[in-house]
Amino acid sequence: MKGFIAQRPWLFSLLIILLLVLWIASAQFGQVGKTVDGGEKDAVKNKSETIVPKVRIREMQAQNIDRVITLFARTEPDRLVTIKAETIGRVIQLKARHGDRVQAGDEILQIDMQDRQQQLKSGKLIVKQRQLEYEGARSLSTKGFQNQVQLAQAEAQLQEARAALSRLQLDIDNTKILAPFDGVFSEKYVDVGEYLAPGDPVIRIVDLDPLVIRADVTQEDIAALKKGQIALVKFIDGSSSQGSIRYLSSVADPETNTFRIEVEIPNSDYQLLAGKSAEMTIALEKSNAIFISPSMLSLNDKGEIGLKSVIDGNVVFSRINIVKTEADGIWVSGVGEATNVITVGQGFVRDGDAVEAIAEPAIKAEPS
């Protein structure tokens, strides 16, 4: 045998390789069997050890409260006008200072008359002359000594003289800048000694009574508003006042898709100023709502805002509408008369998940 192997050493190597292959194969089949049996046992074990997530819930009852909308607003004057010069001349007097209150018709600024008074006297004499010429021509025409053409020329010259006198009188009137309405002399653009030409800005007058509060509302809210509706306005300094809606835009802003509204507030003492930030609150119809902390809100897969509650051991997502905001929470509708809202753990469960709910004590909230 030894001689046989010695003569054929390759046969011995082949035998060794065959034994190694059979040994490795037997080890792999054994491992596969063990894995199959163990996997079935692990699956059964994992199934028996599935843990249902726990969440905290609080039973909440809806209450009938006033639905309100709160808007960022800004105060504006009722009227604002920049008066411009309508004649030429040098400013010789300012009869009011910017910041003063003025009445309609008050003279604020005087432009130099120059020789306008002399021109006025001359214009009146020319009109008188043309009047006499016309009357003479008409008298001669009735007697047959003058034709109709000459009479028409005399009448035309009279009318031209009268028109020139009217223009001169208007030019004289324009040397006095008057307040067009009651208000505040808010800005001046010229000073004594400056020369004006027609179209130059001179002064600005603003009317603050009533004071206008401007805001923009959404497409959903504009339909619930009407003229005369009461609005509460809170100013940035903490003071507040009440007014009524006087204007509702009929066309939305193409960039924001919002509608402009205006609220007017009586301001006879001019204590309320224009250009200040404010918060406007308008009460709408009553609505059933629950009071929650903003931390309870969730988003679904579509990015919609809502609340997660538990019904029959499963998570239910409900879209909500914000009815009213307060300092410590918000009132929302859309969840029915009563619901078990998830207060803790809503961020770790999804709509339809089975959960174990742990109840918290109910809290009674009262609308302010």
C-alpha positions as CSV (number, residue, x, y, z in Angstrom):
1,M,0.0,0.0,0.0
2,K,2.8,2.3,1.0
3,G,4.5,1.5,-2.3
4,F,1.3,2.2,-4.2
5,I,0.9,5.6,-2.6
6,A,4.6,6.3,-3.0
7,Q,4.2,5.6,-6.7
8,R,1.1,7.8,-7.0
9,P,1.4,10.8,-4.6
10,W,-1.3,12.8,-6.4
11,L,-3.9,10.1,-5.4
12,F,-3.1,10.7,-1.8
13,S,-3.6,14.5,-2.2
14,L,-6.9,14.0,-3.9
15,L,-8.1,11.8,-1.1
16,I,-7.2,14.4,1.5
17,I,-9.1,17.1,-0.4
18,L,-12.2,15.0,-0.7
19,L,-12.3,14.3,3.0
20,L,-12.0,18.1,3.8
21,V,-14.9,18.9,1.4
22,L,-17.2,16.3,3.0
23,W,-16.3,17.6,6.5
24,I,-17.1,21.3,5.6
25,A,-20.3,20.4,3.9
26,S,-21.6,18.4,6.9
27,A,-20.9,21.4,9.1
28,Q,-22.8,23.8,6.9
29,F,-25.9,21.6,6.7
30,G,-25.9,21.3,10.4
31,Q,-25.7,25.1,10.9
32,V,-28.6,25.6,8.4
33,G,-30.9,23.2,10.3
34,K,-30.0,24.9,13.6
35,T,-30.8,28.4,12.0
36,V,-34.2,27.3,10.8
37,D,-35.2,25.8,14.1
38,G,-33.9,28.8,16.0
39,G,-35.5,31.4,13.7
40,E,-38.9,29.9,14.2
41,K,-38.4,30.0,18.0
42,D,-37.1,33.6,17.8
43,A,-40.2,34.7,15.7
44,V,-42.6,33.2,18.2
45,K,-40.6,34.7,21.1
46,N,-40.6,38.2,19.4
47,K,-44.3,38.0,18.7
48,S,-45.1,37.2,22.3
49,E,-43.0,40.1,23.4
50,T,-44.5,42.9,21.1
51,I,-44.9,46.0,23.3
52,V,-47.9,48.3,22.8
53,P,-46.7,52.0,23.2
54,K,-48.1,53.9,26.1
55,V,-49.5,57.4,25.8
56,R,-51.2,59.8,28.3
57,I,-54.6,61.1,27.4
58,R,-57.0,63.7,28.9
59,E,-60.7,63.7,28.4
60,M,-61.8,67.1,27.2
61,Q,-65.3,68.5,26.8
62,A,-66.1,71.2,24.1
63,Q,-67.5,74.5,25.3
64,N,-69.6,77.1,23.4
65,I,-67.3,80.1,23.0
66,D,-67.0,83.2,20.8
67,R,-64.9,82.5,17.7
68,V,-62.5,85.4,17.2
69,I,-59.9,86.4,14.7
70,T,-56.8,88.2,15.8
71,L,-54.9,90.3,13.2
72,F,-51.7,92.3,13.1
73,A,-52.7,95.9,12.3
74,R,-51.3,99.4,11.8
75,T,-52.8,102.8,12.5
76,E,-53.3,105.3,9.7
77,P,-54.7,108.8,9.3
78,D,-58.2,109.1,7.9
79,R,-57.0,111.6,5.3
80,L,-53.5,112.8,4.2
81,V,-52.8,115.4,1.6
82,T,-49.6,117.1,0.4
83,I,-50.5,120.6,-0.7
84,K,-48.5,121.9,-3.7
85,A,-47.9,125.5,-4.9
86,E,-50.3,126.7,-7.7
87,T,-48.5,130.0,-8.4
88,I,-45.0,131.4,-8.5
89,G,-43.4,133.6,-5.8
90,R,-41.3,133.7,-2.7
91,V,-42.5,132.5,0.7
92,I,-42.8,135.5,3.0
93,Q,-44.7,134.1,6.0
94,L,-45.5,130.8,7.7
95,K,-48.5,131.3,10.0
96,A,-48.4,127.9,11.6
97,R,-45.7,125.5,12.7
98,H,-45.6,121.8,11.8
99,G,-47.2,119.9,14.6
100,D,-50.0,122.5,15.1
101,R,-53.6,121.6,14.8
102,V,-55.4,123.6,12.1
103,Q,-59.0,124.1,11.1
104,A,-60.3,124.0,7.5
105,G,-59.7,127.4,5.9
106,D,-56.9,128.5,8.2
107,E,-54.1,130.3,6.4
108,I,-50.8,128.5,6.9
109,L,-48.4,130.1,4.4
110,Q,-48.2,133.4,2.4
111,I,-46.5,133.8,-1.0
112,D,-45.3,137.3,-2.0
113,M,-48.0,139.2,-4.0
114,Q,-45.4,141.1,-6.0
115,D,-47.3,143.4,-8.4
116,R,-50.5,141.3,-8.5
117,Q,-52.6,144.1,-6.8
118,Q,-51.6,146.6,-9.5
119,Q,-52.4,144.0,-12.2
120,L,-55.8,143.5,-10.6
121,K,-56.6,147.2,-10.7
122,S,-55.5,147.3,-14.3
123,G,-57.6,144.2,-15.2
124,K,-60.7,145.7,-13.6
125,L,-60.3,148.9,-15.7
126,I,-59.9,146.9,-18.9
127,V,-63.1,145.0,-18.1
128,K,-64.9,148.3,-17.5
129,Q,-63.6,149.7,-20.8
130,R,-64.6,146.5,-22.7
131,Q,-68.0,146.7,-21.0
132,L,-68.6,150.3,-22.3
133,E,-67.4,149.4,-25.8
134,Y,-69.7,146.5,-25.9
135,E,-72.7,148.6,-24.7
136,G,-71.9,151.2,-27.3
137,A,-71.7,148.7,-30.1
138,R,-75.0,147.1,-29.1
139,S,-76.7,150.5,-29.0
140,L,-75.4,151.3,-32.5
141,S,-76.3,147.9,-33.8
142,T,-80.0,148.3,-32.7
143,K,-80.1,151.6,-34.6
144,G,-78.6,150.1,-37.7
145,F,-75.3,152.0,-37.6
146,Q,-73.1,148.9,-36.8
147,N,-73.2,145.4,-38.2
148,Q,-73.4,142.2,-36.2
149,V,-69.7,141.3,-36.7
150,Q,-68.5,144.4,-34.9
151,L,-71.0,143.7,-32.1
152,A,-69.7,140.2,-31.8
153,Q,-66.1,141.4,-31.7
154,A,-66.9,143.8,-28.9
155,E,-68.6,141.1,-26.9
156,A,-65.6,138.7,-27.4
157,Q,-63.2,141.4,-26.1
158,L,-65.4,141.9,-23.1
159,Q,-65.4,138.2,-22.2
160,E,-61.7,137.9,-22.8
161,A,-61.1,140.8,-20.3
162,R,-63.4,139.1,-17.8
163,A,-61.5,135.8,-18.1
164,A,-58.1,137.5,-17.7
165,L,-59.4,139.2,-14.5
166,S,-60.7,135.9,-13.1
167,R,-57.3,134.2,-13.8
168,L,-55.6,137.0,-12.0
169,Q,-57.9,136.9,-9.1
170,L,-57.3,133.1,-8.8
171,D,-53.5,133.7,-9.0
172,I,-53.9,136.1,-6.1
173,D,-55.9,133.6,-4.1
174,N,-53.2,131.0,-4.6
175,T,-50.7,133.1,-2.8
176,K,-52.4,132.0,0.4
177,I,-52.0,128.3,1.3
178,L,-55.1,127.3,3.3
179,A,-55.8,124.1,5.3
180,P,-58.3,122.0,3.2
181,F,-59.8,120.3,6.3
182,D,-59.4,120.0,10.1
183,G,-56.2,118.2,10.9
184,V,-52.5,118.5,11.9
185,F,-49.9,120.5,10.1
186,S,-47.6,117.5,10.0
187,E,-44.8,118.4,7.6
188,K,-43.4,121.5,5.9
189,Y,-41.2,121.3,2.8
190,V,-40.4,125.0,2.4
191,D,-39.3,127.9,4.6
192,V,-39.5,131.7,4.5
193,G,-37.4,133.1,1.7
194,E,-37.7,130.1,-0.6
195,Y,-39.0,130.6,-4.2
196,L,-41.9,128.4,-5.3
197,A,-43.0,127.3,-8.7
198,P,-46.3,125.6,-9.6
199,G,-46.2,121.9,-8.5
200,D,-43.6,122.4,-5.7
201,P,-44.7,120.5,-2.4
202,V,-45.4,123.0,0.4
203,I,-47.0,121.4,3.4
204,R,-48.7,118.2,4.5
205,I,-51.9,118.0,6.4
206,V,-53.2,114.8,8.1
207,D,-56.6,114.1,9.6
208,L,-56.5,111.8,12.6
209,D,-60.2,111.9,13.5
210,P,-61.3,109.2,13.1
211,L,-58.1,107.1,13.3
212,V,-58.0,104.3,10.8
213,I,-56.8,100.8,11.8
214,R,-55.8,98.7,8.7
215,A,-55.3,95.0,8.7
216,D,-55.5,92.0,6.2
217,V,-57.7,89.0,6.6
218,T,-57.7,85.6,5.0
219,Q,-60.0,84.3,2.3
220,E,-61.7,82.1,4.9
221,D,-62.4,85.0,7.4
222,I,-63.5,87.8,5.0
223,A,-66.9,86.2,4.4
224,A,-67.6,86.3,8.2
225,L,-67.1,90.1,8.4
226,K,-69.4,93.0,7.6
227,K,-69.5,96.8,7.8
228,G,-70.3,98.1,11.3
229,Q,-68.9,95.1,13.1
230,I,-67.2,95.9,16.4
231,A,-63.4,95.4,16.7
232,L,-61.2,95.7,19.7
233,V,-57.8,97.3,19.0
234,K,-54.9,96.9,21.4
235,F,-51.9,99.2,20.8
236,I,-48.3,98.5,21.2
237,D,-48.1,100.6,24.4
238,G,-50.7,98.4,26.1
239,S,-53.7,100.7,25.7
240,S,-56.8,99.6,23.9
241,S,-59.8,101.1,22.2
242,Q,-62.9,100.0,20.3
243,G,-64.0,100.8,16.8
244,S,-66.2,99.5,13.9
245,I,-65.4,98.1,10.5
246,R,-65.9,100.8,7.8
247,Y,-64.3,99.2,4.8
248,L,-64.0,95.6,3.4
249,S,-62.0,95.1,0.2
250,S,-63.7,93.3,-2.6
251,V,-60.5,92.3,-4.3
252,A,-57.7,90.2,-2.8
253,D,-54.1,91.2,-2.9
254,P,-52.6,89.1,-5.7
255,E,-49.4,88.5,-3.8
256,T,-50.8,87.4,-0.4
257,N,-54.4,86.4,-1.3
258,T,-55.6,88.5,1.7
259,F,-58.3,91.2,1.9
260,R,-57.8,94.6,3.3
261,I,-60.1,95.9,6.0
262,E,-60.3,99.2,7.8
263,V,-61.6,99.9,11.3
264,E,-62.3,103.5,12.5
265,I,-61.9,104.8,16.0
266,P,-63.1,108.2,17.3
267,N,-60.0,110.4,18.0
268,S,-61.3,113.9,18.6
269,D,-58.5,114.7,21.0
270,Y,-55.8,113.4,18.6
271,Q,-54.3,111.3,21.4
272,L,-54.0,108.2,19.2
273,L,-51.3,108.5,16.6
274,A,-50.8,107.2,13.1
275,G,-48.1,104.7,12.1
276,K,-48.2,102.6,15.2
277,S,-48.5,98.8,15.4
278,A,-51.6,97.3,16.9
279,E,-53.4,94.0,17.4
280,M,-57.0,93.8,16.2
281,T,-59.5,91.3,17.6
282,I,-62.9,90.7,16.0
283,A,-65.5,88.4,17.5
284,L,-67.4,86.2,15.1
285,E,-70.1,83.5,15.6
286,K,-70.0,81.1,18.6
287,S,-68.3,77.7,18.1
288,N,-67.8,74.5,20.1
289,A,-64.2,74.2,21.0
290,I,-61.8,72.7,23.5
291,F,-58.9,74.4,25.3
292,I,-55.4,72.9,24.7
293,S,-51.7,73.7,25.0
294,P,-50.0,74.3,21.7
295,S,-47.6,71.4,22.6
296,M,-50.5,69.0,22.0
297,L,-50.7,69.8,18.3
298,S,-49.4,67.4,15.7
299,L,-48.9,67.1,12.0
300,N,-50.1,64.2,9.8
301,D,-48.3,62.8,6.7
302,K,-49.9,65.5,4.6
303,G,-48.5,68.3,6.8
304,E,-52.0,69.2,8.2
305,I,-52.2,70.4,11.7
306,G,-54.4,68.6,14.2
307,L,-54.8,66.6,17.4
308,K,-54.3,62.9,18.1
309,S,-56.8,61.2,20.3
310,V,-57.5,57.6,21.4
311,I,-60.7,55.8,20.4
312,D,-61.2,52.1,21.2
313,G,-57.4,51.8,21.9
314,N,-56.3,53.2,18.5
315,V,-54.8,56.6,17.6
316,V,-57.1,58.9,15.6
317,F,-55.9,62.1,13.9
318,S,-58.4,65.0,13.6
319,R,-57.8,68.2,11.7
320,I,-58.6,71.3,13.8
321,N,-59.4,74.9,13.4
322,I,-58.0,77.5,15.7
323,V,-61.0,79.4,17.2
324,K,-59.3,81.7,19.7
325,T,-55.9,82.2,21.2
326,E,-55.1,83.1,24.8
327,A,-51.9,83.7,26.8
328,D,-51.7,80.1,28.1
329,G,-53.3,78.1,25.3
330,I,-55.6,78.0,22.3
331,W,-59.3,77.0,21.7
332,V,-59.7,74.6,18.8
333,S,-62.7,73.0,17.0
334,G,-63.0,69.9,14.9
335,V,-62.8,67.1,17.5
336,G,-66.4,66.8,18.4
337,E,-68.2,67.4,21.8
338,A,-65.8,65.2,23.8
339,T,-62.5,63.5,23.1
340,N,-59.6,61.8,24.8
341,V,-56.7,63.9,23.6
342,I,-53.1,62.5,23.7
343,T,-51.1,64.9,25.9
344,V,-47.9,62.9,26.1
345,G,-46.4,60.6,23.5
346,Q,-48.3,61.9,20.4
347,G,-45.0,62.4,18.6
348,F,-44.2,58.7,18.7
349,V,-47.5,57.2,17.4
350,R,-49.3,57.5,14.1
351,D,-52.9,57.5,13.0
352,G,-54.3,54.0,13.4
353,D,-51.6,52.7,15.8
354,A,-52.8,50.6,18.8
355,V,-51.8,52.1,22.1
356,E,-52.2,51.7,25.8
357,A,-53.8,54.9,27.1
358,I,-53.2,56.2,30.6
359,A,-55.8,58.7,31.7
360,E,-54.9,62.1,33.3
361,P,-57.3,64.1,35.4
362,A,-59.7,66.3,33.4
363,I,-59.1,70.1,33.6
364,K,-61.9,72.6,33.4
365,A,-61.0,75.6,31.2
366,E,-63.0,78.8,31.1
367,P,-62.8,81.2,28.1
368,S,-61.6,84.6,28.9
